[in-house]
Amino acid sequence: MAEIKPLRAWRYHSKFTPEIDSLTSPLFDVVSKKQREALYQNPLNSIHLSVPRGEEPAQNAATLLHEWKRDQVLHQDELPAIYVYYQHFQLAGSNKAYVRKGFLCHIKAYDWDEKILLRHENTIPDAVNDRIELLEKTLLNSSATHGLYADPDFRLEQFMDEAMLDPVYETEDYQGARDVLAIIQDARVIEQFISVLKEKQVLLADGHHRYEGSLEYRKKMMAANPHHTGNEAYNYHLMYLTNSESDDLRILPTHRLLEKLPIPKEDFLQKLEQFFVVTPKEDPFELNEVIAGKPWAFGLYLDGQAYKLRLKPEVHGMIDWETTPEVKELDLTVLHFFVFEKVLGIASEAQRNYPGLSYVRNFTECISKVDTHAAEAAFITNEVSMEQVKKVCYSGAIMPQKSTFFYPKVICGFVFSSIKEEEFARETDPGF
């Protein structure tokens, strides 16, 4: 099944460890414009590699990476390692403390039809192209994608807990989570990680665009290399792996904002009633509560008026998209089929890149955007469960884009992984 390898990570030089707080950054697809501009003010922040600026951003990142290596801003660890990464966090409105336990490693960039690494979401093409170009220019994974493996026996947690007794980094990130990194270089222990993953399929939780960037780059290099063996550095990708059986794995809802309705508001509300029970609500800030736990239920905030939408069960069978029963059962499939396609007239494929359609995790932000006329309509959703993610992945189908928000997000800046041949860790390295 899944082949993983330790890596010789590039990390900030030890002299920068006391200021690691100021060097980390959010992932490219969640960093806000305001956060981005603030981070750019620090010339050594990791955002210059993960979300580069300028007319030729990918080339700028490659040039900067060369300078940072030359000037010892970054250095490469001598031995291949597994990098243990814990995130301590709480959820809004709760005092429960969570610890998501995982580790960073290289994993082979498997094609989807190999059924070893399974996806659950569609991607947005422009974002994939951006990631491919950045990888081609830098040959660097500046941030890890997030994968899930199922191990009900929790065989690796004992090794990770032991490594965490001597962490190398500890910081509080932009989400309020406490991020801690530790290193395992013991070859015998690393073999345990490799052995457990050999039995597993991996579900891609987060980072579909970055993973597809690695996948497309691998295909390009394979086509250009008549002596391809499968062991070249370009075959591998940086991934953060966590155990899907843990209770500390949280998925938050991702709401939809529509900048402008393509049909008049009155027509929109009238057409909704063909498929939904539409109930006006007094307070928009209660929308997430009135739909909580109810299947095929959504909040709608439109022009200062809140509504609860509940699909009429008898119309559910109208969903004629070519997908599996597991996907048809999802709330977001119902939303995208009945609201976006049937009512608004936006075809399935067009939804992936529809102008003015955005995806927002913060409920309050959705209400604010409509109140300030930055958007005309907000669609409030329930979260997808881990069980639903598994069912969809194992069915071989995919969810609508931006269906899940695994929380907290991995941060950039702790570990960078190179796919340059001369910098890539191999089994022939000392200890392997």
HELIX and SHEET records of a PDB file:
HELIX    1   1 SER A   14  SER A   22  5                                   9    
HELIX    2   2 LYS A   33  TYR A   40  1                                   8    
HELIX    3   3 ILE A   47  SER A   50  1                                   4    
HELIX    4   4 PRO A   57  ARG A   70  1                                  14    
HELIX    5   5 TRP A  112  GLU A  114  5                                   3    
HELIX    6   6 PRO A  125  THR A  138  1                                  14    
HELIX    7   7 GLU A  157  ALA A  163  1                                   7    
HELIX    8   8 ALA A  187  LYS A  198  1                                  12    
HELIX    9   9 HIS A  208  ALA A  224  1                                  17    
HELIX   10  10 ALA A  233  ASN A  235  5                                   3    
HELIX   11  11 LYS A  265  LEU A  272  1                                   8    
HELIX   12  12 PRO A  284  GLU A  286  5                                   3    
HELIX   13  13 LEU A  287  VAL A  290  1                                   4    
HELIX   14  14 PRO A  313  MET A  318  5                                   6    
HELIX   15  15 PRO A  325  LYS A  328  1                                   4    
HELIX   16  16 ASP A  331  VAL A  334  1                                   4    
HELIX   17  17 LEU A  335  VAL A  343  3                                   9    
HELIX   18  18 SER A  348  GLN A  351  1                                   4    
HELIX   19  19 PHE A  363  ASP A  371  1                                   9    
HELIX   20  20 MET A  386  SER A  395  1                                  10    
HELIX   21  21 GLU A  421  GLU A  423  5                                   3    
SHEET    1   A 5 ILE A   4  LYS A   5  0                                        
SHEET    2   A 5 TYR A  98  LYS A 108 -1                                        
SHEET    3   A 5 ILE A  82  PHE A  89 -1                                        
SHEET    4   A 5 ARG A 178  ILE A 184 -1                                        
SHEET    5   A 5 TYR A 169  GLU A 172 -1                                        
SHEET    1   B 6 ILE A   4  LYS A   5  0                                        
SHEET    2   B 6 TYR A  98  LYS A 108 -1                                        
SHEET    3   B 6 TYR A 236  ASN A 243 -1                                        
SHEET    4   B 6 THR A 145  TYR A 149  1                                        
SHEET    5   B 6 VAL A 202  ASP A 206 -1                                        
SHEET    6   B 6 LEU A 117  LEU A 118  1                                        
SHEET    1   C 2 TRP A  10  TYR A  12  0                                        
SHEET    2   C 2 LEU A  74  GLN A  76 -1                                        
SHEET    1   D 2 LEU A 140  ASN A 141  0                                        
SHEET    2   D 2 SER A 417  SER A 418 -1                                        
SHEET    1   E 2 ARG A 250  LEU A 252  0                                        
SHEET    2   E 2 PHE A 405  TYR A 407 -1                                        
SHEET    1   F 6 PHE A 276  LYS A 281  0                                        
SHEET    2   F 6 GLN A 305  LEU A 311 -1                                        
SHEET    3   F 6 ALA A 297  LEU A 302 -1                                        
SHEET    4   F 6 ALA A 377  ILE A 380 -1                                        
SHEET    5   F 6 HIS A 255  LEU A 258 -1                                        
SHEET    6   F 6 LEU A 357  VAL A 360 -1                                        
END                                                                             
